[in-house]
């Protein structure tokens, strides 16, 4: 049972719940300066169209400190903190036959710590969203398939700006299993997603594990993940930095940039790669069902103990611009 810390907050939530089925309220409420606290389970509150939540705290809650359970337009959450949560924002419909798409939304200046499963999960036909200056730090007791930020289904046209995900390591798996756990993830069916100046560190799988099409990464940093940039679809990575990938457990080889699936088409523009001499994680690892098409432009790579390219399945088609021997590349081969 959730304990609301003052009567005004309780009244606000009851009022919101009474109209939560209406996806376009004329003017929704503003919740400001409230604290929602639970016993480690249960939701905090349910979103509605036009709702503004700011300067509030969400403590010790389960699957959805904020839950989007119906189609919702214009949600704003800002200057907010969450601690000890299963998920901060959960997007799951109450009626499975009616998608709970989240549209024209903004999440900004949010700090999440002790996150067990994910900071945000956004799905259905959600679109036109900005997630900005949101920081997610994982719990020491994460669940399987944990991730900082998750997109699924047909979510599209969503921008992450200056977001961070730290320490999403999957636990309670055998050392022989593949360990999941990502900083940022999106799926096939997602389109036109942008990651701008985002940071992912300490994940047991991908810092950025991206299956979407026409994705753009710019000025992102991935460090100390098993596979810093794990790319499956199509898109552009500009001026992204990969540092010191390493395994946190389970099977699978670490890498700076790894490519997977059967339809990879990427431009890697001005990548910066750094690794110590004793780090042998490949810079470009290919594990594809059919040849990937990758264009590498103006690389700055210093990984003296690592191979530049390793193909574990189909040989890739790599175009170097300018030619490879004219780029700033220092590797073991």
N, C-alpha and C positions, 0 to 999 in steps of 0.2 A: 504494500500500500504506500502510495506517495504521500509524503507529509509536506503540505504547503506552509510556508513560514509566516504568512499573514493572511488575514481574511480577505483583503482586497485582491490578492493574487488568486485565491480560490474562486472568488466571484468572477474574475476575468476569464479564467479557464472554463468555468461552467457556461458562461455566456458564449464563448467561442465554440465550445462543443455543440451548443444548441443550433449553431448555424454552419457547422463544419461541412455539411453536405452541399452547401451552396458554393460553387466554385468561383462566382463573381459577385461578391458583396459590393454594395455601393461604396461604403467606406468602412473598412475593417478597423479593428481596435489596434492600439499601440500598447505593447507591454514593455515597461521600462523599469529598471532597477529592482527586478524581482529575483527570488531564488527558488528553484524547484529542486527538491531533494527527495530521494527515495532510499530503498533498502538494497539497491543493486539490481532490481528487476523493475519491469513496468516502464511505461512511457512518461515523458514530462508533460508535453502538450501536443495537440494536433493543429497543424497549420490550416489556414484558410486564405483565400485570395485577398490581397491587399494588406495582410497582416505585417506589422513592423514589430520586431523584437530587438531591443537594444539594452546595453548595460545590465545584463542579467547573468545569472549563474545557473548551471545545471549540474547537479552532484549526485553520484551514486545511482545511476539509472540504467535501464536495460536497452531494449532494441528500439531506440528512438527517443533521445532527449526531446527532439522535435520530430514528429512523424507527419509525412505527407501521405494521407490515406485517400484523398479524392483529388480530382483535377484542380490544380491551384495555380493562380496567376498573380504575379506581382509580390511574392513573398520577399521580405527584406529581413535579414538577421545580421546585426552588426555589434561590435564592441561587446563581445560575449565570451564567457568562459565555460568550459565543460571539464569535469574531472570524474574519473572512475565510471566510464560509460561503455556499454556494448557498442552502440553506434550513437554518434551525435545527431546526424540527420538521416533518417530512414524513410525511403520512398516505397511503401507497400500499400496497395489498394485494399480497402475493406471488402469491396466486391470484386472478385477476380475477373468478372466479365466486363468491368468498366475501368480502363486504365487511369491511374492517378498521375497523369503527366504534370510536371512542374515547369512552368513557362515564365519568361521575363522576370527571373529571380536574381537576387543579389545576396551573397554571403561574404561578409568582409570583417576584417580585424577580429578574428575568433581564435582563441587559444584552447586547444584540446590536449589533455594529458591523461595518462593511464587509460588508453583506449584499447579495448579487448578485441574488437573485430574490425571496425572501420570508422573513420571520422565522418565520411559522407558516402551514401549509396544513392545514386540517381539513375532512374531508368524509365521504361515505357517510351513515350514520344516526347520526353522532356527536351526543351530547347531554349535558346536565347538566355543563357545564364552567365553570370560573372561570379567567380569564386576568387577572392582577392585577400592577400595577407592573412591566410588561414594556416595555422600551424598545428600539426597532429603529431603527438608523441605516444608511442605504443606502451601498453602495459607490459609488465614482466610476466604476465600470465595470459598471453594472447590466445585466441581461438584459431582453429584451422582456417585457412584461406583468409587470414587477416590481411588488411591493406589500408593504407592511409586514405586514399580517395578512389572511389569506384564508380565507373559508368557502365551501363548495361543496356540491353534491348536496342531501341532506335534513338537513343539520346543523341542530340546533335547541336552544333553551334554553341558550344560552351567554352568559356575562357577561364583558365586558371592563371592568375597573375601573382607572383611572389608567394606562392604557397610552399609549404615544407612538410615532409613526411619523414619521421625518424624512428628507426628501431622496430620495424614490423617483421619480426622473426617468428615463423611458425614453429610451434613446439609440440611435444607429445607425438612425434613421428619417429619411426625407426630410422636408424642411420643409413639403411639401404633404400629408403623411399626418397622421392623427389620432394624437397621442402618448398612449399609455396610461401607467400608473404611478400607483398609488393608495396612500394611507396605510392605509385600512381598506376591505375590500371583502367583500360577501356577495352571494349569487345567488338567483334565483328557486328556490323549493324550500326555502330556509332560513326558519325561523320563530322568533319569540319571542327575538330577539337583543337584548341590551342593551349600550349603550356609555355608560359612566358616567365623567364627568370625564376623557375621553380627549382627546389632542392630535394633530393631523396638520398638518405643515408641509412646504412645498416640494415638493409632488407635481406631476408634469406632467399629471395628470388630476384625479381626485377626491381631496380629503382624506378624505372619507367617501363611498364610491361603493356605495350600498346598494340592492339589488333585492329584499330579503326582505320578508315580510309581518309585520305587527304588531311592527315594530322600535321600540325606544325609545332615544332619545339624551337624556342629561341632563347639563348643565354641561360640554359638550364645546367645544373650541376648534379652529377650522380657520383657518390663516393661510398666505398665500403659495402656495396651491395654485391650479391653473387654475380649478377649480370646487370651492369649499370644501366644500359639501354637495351631493352629486349623488344625487338621490332618485328611485326608480323604483316602489316598492311602496306599502306603507301603514304608518302609524305615527305616532309622537309625538316631536317635538323640543322639549325644555324647556330654557329658559335657555341656549341654545347661542350661541356667539360666532363671528362671521365677520369676519376682518380682511384687507384688502388682497389680494384675489385677483389673480393675474397669469399670463400665459402663459409657460411655460418652453420653448416650441417647438411646431411643428406647427399644424394647423388647429384651429378651434373657439374660440368666444368665452369669455373668463373670466366668472365670475359668483360671487355669494355663495351663493345657493340656486338650484339648477337642478333641473327636474323633467322626467322622460323616460318613455317607454313609454305604455301605454294604460290602466292601471288605478290611477293615482296617487290616493291619498286620505291626506292628511297634516294634522296639526295642528301649527302652528309657534307655540309658546307662549313669550312673552317673549324673542324673538330680540334679540340685540345685534349691530349691524352697524357697522363702522367702516372708512372709506376716505378717502384724501386727495382733495382737490379735483380732482386731475388723473387720478383713477382712474374710468373710465367703465363699469366692469363692472356689469351690472344686478344689483339686489338679488335680484329674483325672475325667473328666466329659465325660460320654458316652451317645451319642444320635445317635444310630445306627439302621439301618434297620435289620441287622443281627449281631450276636455276633462278636465283634472285638477281635482280638488276639494281646495282648500286653505283652511284656516281659520287666520288670523293673529291672534294675541291679544297685546295689550299690547306692541307692538314698541318698541324703542329703536334707531332707525336714524339714523346720521349719515354719509351718503355724498353730499356736495353735488354731485359731478360725474357722478352716475350716474342712470339711469332707475330708478324703483321697480319697474316691471313691464315685461317685454318678452316678447311671445308670438311665437315663430318658426314656430309651426304652429297647432294648435287653440287657440282662446281659452279661458282657464281659468275655472273658477268659484271666485272668491275671496270668502270671508266675513271681514269685519273686525270684531273684537270687542275693545274698543268700535269704533264707526265709524272709518274711516281718518283723518278730520280730527281725531279726539280722541286719536289715538296720537302718540307722540313720533317723528315721521318728518321727516327733512330730506334731500331728494333733489333732483335737477335738474328734476323735474316736479311 
